[in-house]
Amino acid sequence: MKVAVVGTGYVGLVTGTCLSQTGVSVVCIDINQQKIDNLKKGIIPIFEPGLDDLVIQNTKEGRLSFSTNLSESVQGCEAVFIAVGTPSDEDGSADLKYVIGVASEIGKSISNYTVVITKSTVPVGTSLKVKEAIEIELQKRGITLDFDVASNPEFLKEGAAIEDFMKPDRIVVGTESERAEKVLSRIYKPFILNGHPLIFMNIPSAELTKYAANAMLATRISFMNDIANLCEIVGADVNLIRKGIGTDTRIGSKFLYPGVGYGGSCFPKDVKALIKTAKDLNYDLQVLKAVESVNDDQKSVLFNKLQQYFKGELKGKKIALWGLSFKPNTDDMREAPSLVIIKKLLDAGCEITAFDPVAMEEAHRIIGDKICYTEHQYEGLSNADALVILTEWQVFRMPDFDKVSKLLKNKLIFDGRNIYDVEDMKELGYTYFSIGRTSVIA
């Protein structure tokens, strides 16, 4: 079976690589020549654990290839996945120009029955636009050719994408024909042998399922952050509350961890897009508007704590940051809370040193030389007025506290991910602020 994947970003590269791992012949297509040249050499454009080894292995064995020539690459393919970006427009809607552009190119190129599958996260109705774009190009060519469109949203977690694709909770596919359903069933058969469900539905339902899933997870995060802020006022412990409600089988324990807000390439963009879709249809998604508002405010929580502790006198203070990426096991800094906090600290006149296990290069690309980047975890702590933790990387969980205390000017930590125990910090003599828990004042 031959399949093409258009787009070698996070979703496209993981999709193409994992499909090739099952024996499918996959060609990944991108207009970026440098990226394609690098992929052919085994140089991966993103950080995702395990992905580089799979790309190299499957390329070597001839199942996975890379090209900038879409017209040539889609010849003979039974299915073509569209996995290009859908960035947010200024009004919050998903920008579909890349998706529709690829659909037009497919219409100019295919010469046999093909299922065109939208893998990108797109609003309801996009598949109709994809179908129309292909039909327009076929008409220009003066030919009649059978094809189908389908929606197959991704549910990959950055940092665990390989595992998520190979052992999915579920695979959602929206189709409008039995013929397309059979092609998708063949593609995904290796992934459902262990009982993982392949769920077929109509295309609008599949398109909306992706947004609904991410919106629900974002809602849980904002809800817990709201509760955490209330906990600090009434003297409750959000970790105990999380356990108390998480053991309720109707609620469950996942995505109930408070922090400094959600970020990344999906939640912020998808919540905005869903709100905009509803608005265009004269419906007001009130809950999601609140989710977005809470998240925007939460990204400033640690800065507010710093400002309060230093009585508004932050100018000239040296602040050490641990963690820059929006979550562990990725170098993705899109919508990362660290960007909001860094801007506020810089505006307040702070000197900033920062360390992240993998996101330093990406941070420098975005922030430039406005802050100091350190090669080692402890390097930036020397004479710092406070340590601020923004990402819960494993390497931060059990640091050498004796070393930390000797380097810091003050034994002062602001923990945006609640990775330390309050009683432990009290025994160690630290002044310690976290999210939704009692502060420790040494």
N, C-alpha and C positions, 0 to 999 in steps of 0.2 A: 504494500500500500504506500502511495506517495502523497505527502501532505506538505503544504507550504504555510509558513507563518510570517506575516508581514509585520515588522517591528521587532527590534532586538533589545527593547527595554526590559524592565523587570518581568512583566507578564509574558511577553513574547519569547524571551530567551529561556525562561523556565519551562514554558509550555513546549517549545520545540525540542529542548534537550530531554525532557522527561518522556515525551512521545517517542523519541528516537531510542531511548533506553529499552523500550518494549519491542523493538525491531522494525518500527515504521521508518520509512525513508523520509527524512525531513530536510527541507531547505528553508533557512531563515533569511529573510530579506530586509534590507534597510537601505535608505538613500545615503547614509553616512559612510563614505568609502573608507575613512580611517578606522571606524568602528569595525567594519567588515574585515578589513585587513588584519586588525588586531585579533579578532575572533578566530580567524584562520590560523593564527599563531598561538592560540590558546590564552590570549590576554582578555580577561573578562572585564567589562565596563562597570560592573556593579559588585558590591560585596554581598555574597550570599553563601553561607556555609555549605560546602559540598558541591557547589555548582561548577566550579572550575575543573574539578576532577572528572565530572560527568561530560562536560563539553569536550575536554581533551580525549577522553576514552571513546566517545561516540564519533567524533571527527576522525580519529585514527582508524576506526573500524568501518568508516564509510557510510554510516547511517545518518550522519548530521553534516550538513554543508551550509555555506554562507554565500550570499550573493547580493549585488545591488541591482540586478536585472530582473525586475518583476515579470515582465512579459515572457522571458525565456523560462523562468523558474516555475511558473504556474502551469506550464504545458504538461498534460498528463496527470495532473493532481486530481484526486477525488474530492479533496477538501482544501480550502484556503482559510486560515484563521486571520482575522484582522485584529492586531494587538498593538495599535499605535496609541499615542497619548490623546487624552481628552481634557486638556487644561481648562480651568475655570475662566470664563469671561468676566469682565468687570461687574456684570450684573449677577454673577454667581452661577449662570448656566454653563453647561458643558460645551466646550468649543468642539464641534464635530468636523471641522474642515479637513483634518487629517484622515478621519474615518471615511468621509465621503470621497476625498481625493483618491484614497486607495481603492474604494469601490469602483470608481470610474476607470482606474487603471486595469482593474480586473476585467471590467466589461470590454476594454479594448484588447484584451489578451487571451481570454479563455477560448478553447476550441473543442471542449468536450463537456459533458454534464459535470457540474461542479457544485458542491455545497459551500457557500460563502458564510463563514461563521464569525459573528462579532464576539470577540473575546474582551475587547476594551469595555470599560464601564461606561455605558451610554444610557441616556434617558429613554423613556417609553416612546415608541414611534420611530426610533432610529433605524430599525431593520427595514421599515417601509422606505425610508430615504436611501438606504443602501441598495435595495431592490430597484428603486427608480433610477438611481445613478447607473447601475449595470445595464438596465434595459435601454436607457438613452444611448449608451455607447454601442450596444448591439444593433440598435436601429441605425445608427450612423454607419455601421459596418455593412448594413443591408443583409443581416443574417438572422435566422431564428435558431436559438440554442436553448435547450432546457437547462435551467439552473434553479437552485433553491437557496434561500437565506435561512439562517438559524441564529439564535442567541445562546451563548454558552458562557455566562459570567464566571469570573474567577473568584475564588475565596482563599487566596494565598496570604499567609502571614509572613511578613518580612522577617528573615532570620530562621524561618522554619518552612520555607516555600517548597523545598524538595519533598519533605515528608508530607506536607499538605497535598501536593499533587499526586504523589505515588500512593498515598493512603488517605483519600479524601473522606471527610464526614459525609459528603453527598456530592453528586455531580448534577447540576441543573442545566437542562437543555430545552430551549424553546424552538419548536418546529411548526411547519404548516403542511408537511407532507410525509407520508409513510416512507417514501424513497429517501428523504433526508434523514429520517429517524433511523433507518437501517445503516446508513453510513456512519452516523454518530455512535450507534450501538457497537459497530465494529471497532471504531477508534478507541472507545472507552472500555471495551470488554476486559482487557488485562487489569483494569483498575477496580473492577467490581467483583472479581473472583472471590474475594474474602467477605463479601456481603455488603460492601459499601453501596448505598442506593444510587441508581441512575434515574433521575426524576424527569420525566418528559411533561411538558406543559405548553400552553400557547405562548407565542413570542412576547406579547406585552407582559405577561406574568413573569416570564424569565427575566426580562429587562428590569422590572420593578423589584424582583427578589433581591438582586444585588444591593440596590440602594436601601431597601428595607432592612437587610441584614446589618449593613454598616451603620445605619441610623440607629438601630436598636442597641448595638454595642457602644456607640458614642453616647447614647442616652444613659446607659448604665454607668459609664464613667462620669459624666456630668452629674448624675444623681448622687453618686458617692462623694464627689468633690463638694457638692452642696451640703450634704450631711456632715462631711468632715469639718467644714467651716463652722457649722452649728455646734459640733462636738466641742470645739475649742472654746466656744462661748459658755456652754453649760457644764464643762468639765468632764465630758464623756470621752471614751476611747474608741475611735473609729475602727480600729482593728478588731476589737471585741464585737462591735456592732456588725462588722462584715462577717464574722464567724457566725453570729447569731442569726442573721438573715440568710446567709449562704447555705446553711444546712437545711433550709426549707427547700424541699424538692421542687416546689413551684418556681423558685427563684434561682437556685444554684449558685455556685461560688465564683464562676468566671467573670472577669471584667468588673469586679467590685473593689478594685484597689485604687485608693485615692492618690492624688499626686499633683503635678503642676500642669495638668491639662493634656489632652490628646493632640497629636500632630501626625505627620506623615503624608503620604501621597493620596490616601483614600478617605479617611474619616472627614477631614475638613472640607475637601472638595465635594464629596458625595452628599454630605448634609446640605451644603449650599445648593447643589444641583437639584436635590429633591424639593427643597423649599421653593426654588425658582420654578420647577415644573408645576407644583401645586398652584403657585401664584398665577402662572399663565393660564391655568384652568379655573381661575377664580375661587380657589380653595386655600384656606389659611392653615398651614401646619403649625399650630401654636406650640405644641410640645417641642418640636425640633427647633423652633426659634429660641426657645428657652435654653435648650441644650447648647446651642451655639453661643448664646450670650454668657452662660455660666462658664463655658470653656475659655472664651476670650478673657474673662475676668480672672480665671484660675491661673493663667500664665503669668499674672503679676503678683500672685500671692507671696512668693518668696522675696521678691523685691520689696514688697510692702513690709514684710517682717524685718528685713535688713534696715529699711528706712526707720522703722519704729525703734529698733534696738539702738541704732546710732543717733536717735533723736533728730533725724533729718540731716545730719552732718556726714554725708557720704563722700563729699569731695576729697580727693586725695587718698581715700581708702584703697588698699590692695585686696582684691577679692580673687580667691582661687576657685576655679570651677572644675568639677569632675563630671564629665559626660557632656556631649554636645549633640549627638544623634537623638532623634525623637524617641528611640527605644533601643534596647541592646541588640547585638548581633546584626547590625546594619550600619552603613555609613550615610543613610538617608537623613537629610536635615530639612526636608520640605515641611514647612509649618511647625518646625521644632520649637518647643517652649524656650529652649536656650536662646534662640534668636531674639525673642521678646525681652527676656531678662537681660541679655547682653546690651541691647540698645538702651534700656532704662538705666543700667549701671553706667554706661558710657556717658549718657546725657547728664547723669548726676555727678560726673567727674571722677569716676572710679578708675583705677588701674586694674586690668584683668589679665590673669594667667589662666590657661585652659589646657586640659588634657582629656583625650578620648582615645580608646584603644584603636579605633579604625577610621574615625570621621575627621581627623585633623586636616587632611588634604581638601576635603569637601568644605570644611568650615573656612579654611583660608580662601577658597575660591569665592565663597559667599561674603565673608566678612572682611577679608583682606588683612592688612597689618594693623588694624585698630586695636587688636588684642595680642598678647604674647602666647605663643603655642609652645608647650614643653614636650620633650621627648619621653620623659619618664613621669610616672604617676605623682611622685613626691616633689619633683623639681620645682613646681610653681608654688609650693606651700611656704617656702622660706620668707619669713617676716610678713606673711599675709595676715590681714586683720580678721579674715573669716574664710572658711571652706564651705562652698555651696555645691550640693550634689544634685544633678539634674537628670542623670540616666542611671538605671540600676544595673550596670555592668557587673558581672560576677567578680571581677578583680577589685571592685570597691567594697565588697561585702564584709571582708575580714582584713582590713588594713592593719598595719603596725601602728597602733594608737600611740605608743611611746614615741615613735618617730614623728608622727603627726603633731603631737603636743610640743615637741622640741622645736619643730620648724615654724609652727604658727606663732604669730605675735600673741594671740589670745587663743585659749582652748574653746573655740567657738565654731559650731557647725550648724548649717541650715540644710536640712535633709528633705529634698523635694520628693523622695520616693519611699520614705519610711523604712529604710533598709537596716537601721540599727535599733536595738532595744532600748527603751527609755531608761529602764533601771540600770542597764549596763553603762550607759552614758553618764548617769548620775554617779555611779561608783568610780568611774574613770575621771571624774571631776570636770566634765565638759559642760559648758552652756550649750544647750541643744534644742533646736526648734525643728519640728517636723509638721506633718499635715494631719490635722484632726486628732492630735494627741496632746497630753499635758506637756508644756515646755519645762525644760530643766535649766534652772538658773544657778550656776556654780557660785 
